[in-house]
């Protein structure tokens, strides 16, 4: 995987889309993000931060005040609300773009969020967050694998038949009080060491829509401590349905990416 530098911005109006939700906006000014591939993200936010409330049971945060355009490609939409995964929440807290509170409206510090990583209750580990942070800082659009950005994207998906009987299809039937429970159940069932892709990765694209994201440009699997065996790679590739797979290895803060091609050696005489 080439170390290209990417920038991402969006001037898209989402006011009439399922992706957008009715949250108070302090300003529509877009934040200026400045990244390099060799440093932590730096930011210059012109106005107040977005605000989210952490739900311990869900292992996610519900956005209650949004500011800027970052929500075009961040968070999932359920029943008119935006929910952010642990890695999304922590990433924007590090940028200084998100103020997080608990159920009693008490501010949650970034140190408290770091401590939650070790609990493994959020479906995230430190290596997974570092992989997310690295790619996000380069401008890639990132979502949890097989976790729909919005219910509208499920309705329009050609794979809807395959979703029958899953938790996602049940969310379409019942959009009421079961929304939080369904999301909590899905994220609670995520197994950090499970042999499956971790993230769906999209190239930076100002036309990206949560309601119709299309196929990812590639899938990412976080290798836990060592590169997977040939048998494991073949198992992973079968789940990719033709979408390119990349392997990520995080060692001592260094994030590396690998991809493998099949090579047939010529027959010996």
TAFEN-V92597 format. One record per residue. N is the residue number from 1. RES is the residue in one letter. PHI is phi as a letter, one per 40 degrees, with the letter a starting at -180 (999 if undefined). PSI is psi in whole degrees, -180 to 180 (999 if undefined). Layout:
BEGIN
N/RES/PHI/PSI, N/RES/PHI/PSI
END
This chain:
BEGIN
1/X/999/120, 2/X/c/146, 3/X/c/57, 4/X/c/148, 5/X/c/134, 6/X/b/147, 7/X/b/150, 8/X/b/133, 9/X/a/160, 10/X/a/129, 11/X/b/20, 12/X/c/139, 13/X/c/117, 14/X/b/21, 15/X/c/-27, 16/X/b/22, 17/X/b/155, 18/X/c/-22, 19/X/c/-28, 20/X/c/151, 21/X/b/163, 22/X/c/85, 23/X/b/152, 24/X/c/133, 25/X/b/125, 26/X/c/-32, 27/X/a/152, 28/X/c/6, 29/X/c/137, 30/X/c/140, 31/X/c/152, 32/X/b/118, 33/X/b/136, 34/X/b/118, 35/X/b/152, 36/X/b/159, 37/X/c/-5, 38/X/b/15, 39/X/a/163, 40/X/c/152, 41/X/c/142, 42/X/b/152, 43/X/a/157, 44/X/b/97, 45/X/c/129, 46/X/c/-26, 47/X/b/-159, 48/X/c/161, 49/X/c/164, 50/X/c/164, 51/X/b/139, 52/X/b/154, 53/X/b/124, 54/X/c/132, 55/X/b/107, 56/X/c/-39, 57/X/c/-40, 58/X/c/-27, 59/X/g/27, 60/X/a/172, 61/X/b/142, 62/X/c/123, 63/X/c/125, 64/X/b/-18, 65/X/a/124, 66/X/b/143, 67/X/b/132, 68/X/g/-179, 69/X/c/3, 70/X/c/-21, 71/X/c/-8, 72/X/c/-35, 73/X/b/22, 74/X/b/137, 75/X/g/158, 76/X/b/151, 77/X/b/126, 78/X/b/123, 79/X/f/44, 80/X/g/10, 81/X/b/152, 82/X/b/130, 83/X/b/138, 84/X/b/140, 85/X/c/173, 86/X/d/-47, 87/X/c/-36, 88/X/c/-44, 89/X/c/-51, 90/X/c/-38, 91/X/d/-48, 92/X/c/-22, 93/X/c/-41, 94/X/c/-35, 95/X/c/-15, 96/X/g/19, 97/X/c/-8, 98/X/b/129, 99/X/b/121, 100/X/b/135, 101/X/b/165, 102/X/c/-171, 103/X/c/-20, 104/X/b/15, 105/X/g/23, 106/X/c/136, 107/X/c/136, 108/X/b/126, 109/X/c/161, 110/X/c/-29, 111/X/c/-41, 112/X/c/-37, 113/X/c/-37, 114/X/c/-40, 115/X/c/-28, 116/X/c/-24, 117/X/d/-42, 118/X/c/-18, 119/X/c/-21, 120/X/f/19, 121/X/c/-3, 122/X/b/5, 123/X/g/21, 124/X/b/149, 125/X/b/171, 126/X/c/-40, 127/X/c/-39, 128/X/c/-40, 129/X/c/-41, 130/X/c/-38, 131/X/c/-45, 132/X/c/-48, 133/X/c/-41, 134/X/c/-49, 135/X/c/-38, 136/X/c/-38, 137/X/c/-20, 138/X/c/-5, 139/X/h/-2, 140/X/c/152, 141/X/c/127, 142/X/b/134, 143/X/b/155, 144/X/c/139, 145/X/c/134, 146/X/g/26, 147/X/b/107, 148/X/c/139, 149/X/c/-37, 150/X/a/160, 151/X/c/-28, 152/X/c/-35, 153/X/c/-28, 154/X/c/-44, 155/X/c/-36, 156/X/c/-4, 157/X/c/141, 158/X/c/-9, 159/X/c/17, 160/X/c/-34, 161/X/c/-38, 162/X/c/-15, 163/X/c/-5, 164/X/c/132, 165/X/g/-6, 166/X/c/168, 167/X/c/-35, 168/X/c/-42, 169/X/c/-32, 170/X/c/-29, 171/X/c/-31, 172/X/c/-39, 173/X/c/-42, 174/X/b/103, 175/X/b/13, 176/X/c/-125, 177/X/c/-9, 178/X/c/0, 179/X/d/-53, 180/X/c/-40, 181/X/c/-41, 182/X/c/-45, 183/X/c/-42, 184/X/c/-42, 185/X/c/-42, 186/X/c/-47, 187/X/c/-30, 188/X/c/-27, 189/X/c/-7, 190/X/c/128, 191/X/b/121, 192/X/c/-35, 193/X/c/11, 194/X/c/140, 195/X/c/85, 196/X/a/158, 197/X/d/147, 198/X/c/-41, 199/X/b/147, 200/X/c/126, 201/X/b/130, 202/X/b/144, 203/X/c/155, 204/X/d/130, 205/X/a/116, 206/X/c/-14, 207/X/c/4, 208/X/c/135, 209/X/b/132, 210/X/c/-31, 211/X/c/-20, 212/X/a/68, 213/X/c/-23, 214/X/g/-175, 215/X/c/144, 216/X/c/157, 217/X/c/-32, 218/X/a/163, 219/X/b/148, 220/X/b/131, 221/X/b/127, 222/X/c/115, 223/X/c/131, 224/X/c/90, 225/X/g/-25, 226/X/a/159, 227/X/c/144, 228/X/c/157, 229/X/c/171, 230/X/c/-42, 231/X/c/-39, 232/X/c/-40, 233/X/c/-42, 234/X/c/-38, 235/X/c/-42, 236/X/c/-43, 237/X/c/-32, 238/X/c/-28, 239/X/c/-12, 240/X/c/-15, 241/X/f/45, 242/X/g/-10, 243/X/c/134, 244/X/d/143, 245/X/b/136, 246/X/b/143, 247/X/b/135, 248/X/b/135, 249/X/b/125, 250/X/b/117, 251/X/b/118, 252/X/f/43, 253/X/g/-6, 254/X/c/126, 255/X/b/120, 256/X/b/150, 257/X/b/141, 258/X/b/148, 259/X/b/152, 260/X/b/135, 261/X/b/147, 262/X/c/131, 263/X/b/126, 264/X/b/121, 265/X/c/142, 266/X/c/146, 267/X/c/137, 268/X/c/146, 269/X/c/999
END
